[in-house]
Amino acid sequence: MRARLGCSSTCRASIAGVAMLLWAAPAIAETIVPGQAWLGRGREGWFWYQDPPPSVEAAPIEIPPPDAPESPVASVPPVAPPSEPAVLSAAWFRANLSRYKDEAIDNPTPQNVERFLALQHIMMDRATAFTDAFQRVVASSPYLDANTQRPIDSVGANAANEIASAATDALLRKLSANVGLVFFFQSDCALCAAQFEVLEGAQRLYGFTILYVSLDGKPMPDMPIPAWAPNVGQAQRIGVTAAPALALLRPPDQFAVLAKSVLSLPTLAERVLLQSRGAGWISDAEYEHTRPLNDRTLLESTTGLTDEMVADPEKFLAFIHAQKGAQP
């Protein structure tokens, strides 16, 4: 029995050899079959997978920005707070009167209402004082008085209109000696008859010579034109393409377009004078006499005026008075 269960020295040597082979199996396997080193990792069991070690991220390399050129620090002057307007000044009333009115409406206590009414009364007193001074200055400064440009009351206005009308008639009769009217018409023109009647009035009142030119080379039916001529280039020369049209002609070759539509007699007279003034056929003084007002503009008196003069009332008025005194 012992002989069967016992193990001889030869048996023990065999077992030791097998153990050595088992321990050396991984190295042998790796040597014999590369990539099969897992054969020797039996102690890890079936769940032998291990997470890889965490990777170490390299810290980013910071590149310092280039040195900025040194610049001198500009000193910023302190901003002065806006000054409050003086109490009871015009600016103060604009900024505060509505606020006190709102307070009186929202909370109409006797004190709030009386305060608003008192402030309103003070503002009206200031406005009255300004109006009185305004009227005194206008009365003593004719160049600021609108009544010197044209009378305001009806009696003076009517007289100015009559004087201007007489000067207009006289100047138009003077012009008619050297200037004539050219009427461009067409045989089928529906408005030409109305313009023809106006031209007859201008001829009768002022003595203008009227030349009649037909754009289509035909006369107007039922219109007693004494003499007319076909268009042979006159209309194209002054830019007339349709009827009715009117032009002012000063022989031998000067002309000015008056209208390319129908004009009433007063408008015709006004445009004749205006175009004649622009062409230099009448003087500025002659033209001004036909207007029912005096030319007292201050715009031409402002040439050379500076901000410093305007800021100083005495310098400003001295400049204006000198300019007005230099004018005729």
Backbone torsions as a table, in degrees:
resi	resn	phi	psi	omega
1	MET	NA	-49.4	177.6
2	ARG	-61.1	-34.6	-179.1
3	ALA	-65.1	-33.4	-179.8
4	ARG	-73.4	-39.9	-175.3
5	LEU	-83.8	-22.7	-177.2
6	GLY	-72.0	168.6	-177.9
7	CYS	-129.8	123.0	-177.8
8	SER	-73.1	172.3	177.9
9	SER	-63.5	-32.1	178.9
10	THR	-67.3	-38.2	178.2
11	CYS	-64.8	-44.7	-179.8
12	ARG	-61.8	-37.1	179.3
13	ALA	-66.5	-35.1	179.3
14	SER	-67.3	-43.0	179.1
15	ILE	-61.6	-43.3	178.6
16	ALA	-61.8	-38.6	179.6
17	GLY	-65.4	-40.9	177.9
18	VAL	-62.1	-42.8	178.6
19	ALA	-59.3	-42.9	179.9
20	MET	-64.3	-36.2	178.9
21	LEU	-66.3	-40.4	179.7
22	LEU	-62.8	-43.8	179.5
23	TRP	-67.4	-30.9	-179.0
24	ALA	-89.9	1.1	-176.0
25	ALA	-59.7	-42.8	-179.3
26	PRO	-59.2	-46.0	-178.7
27	ALA	-64.5	-39.8	-179.9
28	ILE	-66.9	-43.9	-179.5
29	ALA	-61.4	-41.7	-179.5
30	GLU	-65.2	-32.3	-179.4
31	THR	-76.0	-39.9	-176.5
32	ILE	-78.7	-49.8	-178.2
33	VAL	-120.0	98.0	-179.8
34	PRO	-59.4	144.2	178.4
35	GLY	89.0	-1.3	179.9
36	GLN	-113.2	39.7	178.2
37	ALA	-69.9	-13.1	-179.4
38	TRP	-67.7	-14.5	-180.0
39	LEU	-65.2	-25.5	-179.3
40	GLY	-96.0	12.7	-177.3
41	ARG	-111.2	39.7	-177.9
42	GLY	-65.5	-29.2	-178.8
43	ARG	-62.7	-20.0	-179.5
44	GLU	-78.9	-6.4	178.5
45	GLY	73.9	-168.9	-179.0
46	TRP	-70.5	-27.1	-176.3
47	PHE	-100.4	61.0	-174.0
48	TRP	-87.7	-3.8	-176.4
49	TYR	-67.7	137.6	178.1
50	GLN	-126.1	142.2	176.9
51	ASP	-65.9	143.0	177.3
52	PRO	-68.3	151.6	179.2
53	PRO	-61.6	142.8	-179.7
54	PRO	-60.7	138.2	179.5
55	SER	-78.4	145.1	179.9
56	VAL	-97.0	113.8	180.0
57	GLU	-75.0	137.2	178.4
58	ALA	-74.8	136.1	179.2
59	ALA	-66.1	136.2	179.7
60	PRO	-63.3	144.9	-179.8
61	ILE	-88.6	118.2	-179.7
62	GLU	-87.2	125.9	178.0
63	ILE	-97.9	117.1	-178.3
64	PRO	-64.6	140.8	178.9
65	PRO	-66.3	153.6	178.5
66	PRO	-64.0	146.3	-179.9
67	ASP	-63.8	124.9	177.7
68	ALA	-75.6	142.9	178.8
69	PRO	-63.7	136.4	-179.9
70	GLU	-69.2	131.3	178.8
71	SER	-124.1	142.0	179.9
72	PRO	-66.0	137.5	179.6
73	VAL	-76.7	118.0	-179.1
74	ALA	-76.4	133.3	178.9
75	SER	-80.4	124.7	-179.7
76	VAL	-93.8	119.6	-179.7
77	PRO	-66.9	143.1	179.7
78	PRO	-64.1	140.7	179.8
79	VAL	-85.8	120.4	-179.1
80	ALA	-73.7	135.8	178.4
81	PRO	-64.0	146.2	-179.3
82	PRO	-61.7	136.1	-179.1
83	SER	-76.9	143.2	178.9
84	GLU	-77.2	142.0	178.1
85	PRO	-66.2	152.7	179.5
86	ALA	-62.5	143.5	-179.0
87	VAL	-62.0	134.9	179.3
88	LEU	69.6	13.3	172.3
89	SER	-80.4	170.1	179.9
90	ALA	-60.9	-41.6	178.3
91	ALA	-64.9	-37.3	179.1
92	TRP	-65.3	-41.5	178.7
93	PHE	-64.2	-40.3	178.6
94	ARG	-62.3	-34.1	-175.6
95	ALA	-87.5	-24.1	-168.9
96	ASN	-122.7	-24.7	-173.2
97	LEU	-62.0	-41.5	179.9
98	SER	-64.2	-31.5	179.2
99	ARG	-66.7	-43.8	178.9
100	TYR	-69.2	-30.6	174.7
101	LYS	-65.7	-44.2	179.0
102	ASP	-62.1	-39.1	178.7
103	GLU	-64.4	-38.6	178.4
104	ALA	-67.0	-33.1	178.7
105	ILE	-74.8	-43.5	-177.9
106	ASP	-71.9	-34.0	-178.8
107	ASN	-135.0	78.6	-171.5
108	PRO	-77.0	60.0	172.4
109	THR	-74.9	157.0	178.5
110	PRO	-55.8	-36.2	-179.0
111	GLN	-69.1	-43.9	-179.8
112	ASN	-64.7	-42.4	-179.8
113	VAL	-66.9	-43.8	-179.3
114	GLU	-65.6	-37.1	177.5
115	ARG	-61.3	-46.2	179.5
116	PHE	-62.4	-45.2	-179.1
117	LEU	-63.5	-36.8	178.3
118	ALA	-66.9	-43.5	177.8
119	LEU	-63.0	-41.1	178.5
120	GLN	-63.2	-38.9	179.4
121	HIS	-65.6	-40.7	178.0
122	ILE	-62.5	-42.7	178.8
123	MET	-62.1	-41.7	178.7
124	MET	-66.9	-34.8	175.9
125	ASP	-63.2	-41.5	177.2
126	ARG	-63.0	-41.1	179.0
127	ALA	-64.8	-37.7	178.2
128	THR	-65.7	-41.6	177.9
129	ALA	-62.2	-40.1	177.8
130	PHE	-64.8	-41.2	180.0
131	THR	-62.9	-41.8	178.7
132	ASP	-62.7	-44.7	178.6
133	ALA	-65.7	-38.0	177.9
134	PHE	-57.8	-47.5	-178.0
135	GLN	-66.8	-37.5	179.0
136	ARG	-65.9	-41.7	-179.7
137	VAL	-66.5	-42.6	179.6
138	VAL	-63.0	-41.3	-179.1
139	ALA	-65.9	-31.6	-178.6
140	SER	-94.5	-2.1	-179.4
141	SER	-127.8	90.4	-175.4
142	PRO	-58.4	-30.4	-178.1
143	TYR	-70.1	-12.8	176.8
144	LEU	-101.7	-6.1	-174.8
145	ASP	-89.2	116.6	178.6
146	ALA	-63.7	-22.9	-179.4
147	ASN	-68.7	-22.7	177.1
148	THR	-80.1	-19.3	175.3
149	GLN	-80.1	-44.0	176.7
150	ARG	-153.8	129.0	179.8
151	PRO	-55.4	137.2	-177.2
152	ILE	-85.3	-40.9	-178.4
153	ASP	-71.6	159.0	-173.2
154	SER	-64.2	-37.5	-178.5
155	VAL	-63.0	-49.2	-179.8
156	GLY	-67.5	-37.6	179.9
157	ALA	-63.8	-43.1	179.1
158	ASN	-64.0	-39.6	178.8
159	ALA	-64.6	-41.8	178.8
160	ALA	-63.7	-38.5	178.1
161	ASN	-64.0	-40.3	-179.8
162	GLU	-66.8	-40.0	178.5
163	ILE	-64.5	-43.9	179.9
164	ALA	-66.0	-37.8	179.9
165	SER	-65.3	-41.1	178.2
166	ALA	-64.5	-40.3	178.3
167	ALA	-67.0	-35.2	177.8
168	THR	-65.1	-47.6	-179.9
169	ASP	-60.4	-43.0	-178.3
170	ALA	-65.4	-40.8	-178.3
171	LEU	-71.0	-36.5	177.7
172	LEU	-66.2	-39.3	177.3
173	ARG	-66.0	-35.2	176.6
174	LYS	-66.2	-41.4	179.4
175	LEU	-65.9	-35.9	-175.2
176	SER	-63.1	-16.5	177.9
177	ALA	-73.2	-23.0	-176.7
178	ASN	-124.5	-9.9	-175.0
179	VAL	-126.8	139.5	178.3
180	GLY	-123.3	170.2	179.2
181	LEU	-110.3	140.1	176.7
182	VAL	-114.9	124.3	-178.8
183	PHE	-112.0	115.8	177.9
184	PHE	-94.9	120.1	-178.1
185	PHE	-127.2	176.9	177.7
186	GLN	-144.6	148.4	-173.0
187	SER	-62.5	-30.4	-178.1
188	ASP	-105.4	22.0	-178.3
189	CYS	-81.3	121.6	-178.1
190	ALA	-77.8	-25.0	-177.5
191	LEU	-95.0	-9.4	-175.0
192	CYS	-66.9	-30.0	-180.0
193	ALA	-63.8	-41.7	178.9
194	ALA	-64.5	-39.8	178.9
195	GLN	-70.0	-31.3	178.6
196	PHE	-62.5	-40.9	179.0
197	GLU	-64.7	-38.3	177.5
198	VAL	-64.4	-40.9	-179.6
199	LEU	-65.7	-35.0	175.7
200	GLU	-62.0	-38.2	176.7
201	GLY	-66.4	-41.0	178.5
202	ALA	-64.7	-36.3	178.2
203	GLN	-69.2	-39.8	-178.1
204	ARG	-71.4	-40.9	-175.7
205	LEU	-81.1	-41.0	-171.5
206	TYR	-113.0	-13.6	177.5
207	GLY	83.4	22.3	-179.8
208	PHE	-69.6	139.7	169.8
209	THR	-82.2	133.0	-175.5
210	ILE	-119.4	128.2	176.2
211	LEU	-104.1	128.9	-178.6
212	TYR	-105.1	124.8	-178.0
213	VAL	-124.8	126.2	179.8
214	SER	-93.4	124.3	-179.6
215	LEU	-72.4	-30.5	-179.6
216	ASP	-104.9	9.6	176.6
217	GLY	72.9	19.2	-179.1
218	LYS	-128.5	150.8	177.5
219	PRO	-79.0	163.1	175.4
220	MET	-84.6	129.5	179.4
221	PRO	-68.9	146.9	176.8
222	ASP	58.9	30.8	176.5
223	MET	-132.9	114.5	-173.3
224	PRO	-77.6	67.1	176.6
225	ILE	-75.8	125.6	-176.3
226	PRO	-64.4	-40.4	-179.3
227	ALA	-156.8	140.3	178.6
228	TRP	-143.5	163.3	-178.6
229	ALA	-134.6	146.0	176.9
230	PRO	-72.5	154.3	178.8
231	ASN	-72.9	123.1	178.5
232	VAL	-123.6	30.6	178.9
233	GLY	119.7	-8.0	-179.9
234	GLN	-63.1	-44.5	-177.7
235	ALA	-64.4	-42.8	-179.2
236	GLN	-64.3	-31.8	-178.0
237	ARG	-65.4	-35.9	-178.0
238	ILE	-107.3	8.2	173.0
239	GLY	84.0	25.1	178.2
240	VAL	-92.2	128.1	-179.4
241	THR	-123.7	-13.6	-178.0
242	ALA	-145.2	159.6	180.0
243	ALA	-107.4	152.0	-0.5
244	PRO	-84.1	156.1	177.7
245	ALA	-150.4	148.6	-177.9
246	LEU	-129.6	144.2	176.8
247	ALA	-141.9	154.4	177.2
248	LEU	-103.1	130.7	-174.6
249	LEU	-125.1	129.5	173.3
250	ARG	-121.4	112.3	-177.4
251	PRO	-59.3	146.7	8.9
252	PRO	-91.8	-25.0	-171.0
253	ASP	-145.3	19.6	178.4
254	GLN	-98.7	137.5	179.9
255	PHE	-149.9	160.7	176.6
256	ALA	-148.5	129.9	-179.7
257	VAL	-73.4	133.4	178.1
258	LEU	-98.2	-43.9	-177.7
259	ALA	-168.1	156.6	171.9
260	LYS	-120.4	41.2	179.1
261	SER	-161.2	-171.9	-179.3
262	VAL	-84.9	135.7	177.6
263	LEU	-118.9	143.7	171.2
264	SER	-78.2	168.6	-177.5
265	LEU	-64.9	-45.1	177.5
266	PRO	-62.0	-39.7	179.5
267	THR	-68.7	-37.7	176.8
268	LEU	-61.2	-45.5	179.6
269	ALA	-62.4	-41.5	-179.8
270	GLU	-64.0	-42.1	-178.7
271	ARG	-72.2	-32.6	176.4
272	VAL	-62.0	-43.4	179.6
273	LEU	-68.6	-41.2	-178.1
274	LEU	-65.2	-44.4	179.7
275	GLN	-70.7	-33.6	178.1
276	SER	-67.5	-36.9	176.6
277	ARG	-66.1	-44.3	179.5
278	GLY	-63.3	-32.6	179.7
279	ALA	-82.6	-8.4	-179.7
280	GLY	84.4	14.8	-179.8
281	TRP	-81.4	-20.7	171.9
282	ILE	-132.1	158.1	-177.7
283	SER	-84.3	165.5	177.3
284	ASP	-64.2	-38.6	179.8
285	ALA	-63.7	-41.4	178.0
286	GLU	-62.9	-40.1	179.6
287	TYR	-67.0	-40.9	-178.4
288	GLU	-64.3	-29.8	179.1
289	HIS	-67.8	-18.7	179.7
290	THR	-86.6	-3.4	-178.6
291	ARG	-101.2	138.8	-177.9
292	PRO	-80.4	37.3	176.5
293	LEU	-155.9	160.3	178.7
294	ASN	-96.2	140.3	179.9
295	ASP	-81.0	100.4	-179.9
296	ARG	-124.7	45.2	-179.2
297	THR	-71.3	148.3	176.6
298	LEU	-100.3	-6.6	-174.5
299	LEU	-61.3	-42.8	-179.4
300	GLU	-69.9	-15.7	-179.4
301	SER	-84.6	-1.5	-176.4
302	THR	-95.7	0.4	179.7
303	THR	-65.1	123.2	-178.7
304	GLY	92.9	1.2	-179.9
305	LEU	-75.8	137.0	-178.5
306	THR	-117.4	166.1	177.4
307	ASP	-61.8	-36.9	-179.8
308	GLU	-63.4	-39.0	178.7
309	MET	-66.3	-42.3	-178.7
310	VAL	-65.2	-35.0	-178.7
311	ALA	-68.5	-25.2	-179.8
312	ASP	-105.4	112.3	-177.0
313	PRO	-57.7	-38.9	-177.8
314	GLU	-67.2	-44.5	178.4
315	LYS	-64.8	-40.8	-178.9
316	PHE	-62.2	-49.4	-178.1
317	LEU	-68.4	-34.4	176.9
318	ALA	-62.8	-39.6	178.4
319	PHE	-65.4	-47.6	-178.8
320	ILE	-63.7	-43.4	-179.5
321	HIS	-63.7	-37.6	178.2
322	ALA	-66.1	-39.3	179.1
323	GLN	-67.5	-42.8	-179.5
324	LYS	-68.6	-33.1	178.8
325	GLY	-69.9	-27.7	-179.2
326	ALA	-78.9	-16.7	-178.3
327	GLN	-84.4	148.4	178.8
328	PRO	-69.2	NA	NA
